């Protein structure tokens, strides 16, 4: 039984480390605001957008400011992520403004 307890504790630590509580709270808040007809499709779409946002943030850290400026000059819409962060109903999701959502959820 001790082995199972260790596994559970390790899983709890992992979920805390990745911020699972905040992720789930953001998802629930967004789903309640948009009231999707199919919550499973909404969940996949929401998670895909979160993943894309995280990847773009990581890429942004890896690239220098000069490279980002060059991209923005070449593709003016590339710097405007807000038009890509739309819900299934076309409105802006609350996770696109995560600083507001995080402070109100915690």
Helices and strands as residue ranges (DSSP letters): H 2-18, H 20-34, H 39-62, H 65-74, G 76-79, G 81-83, G 94-97, H 98-105
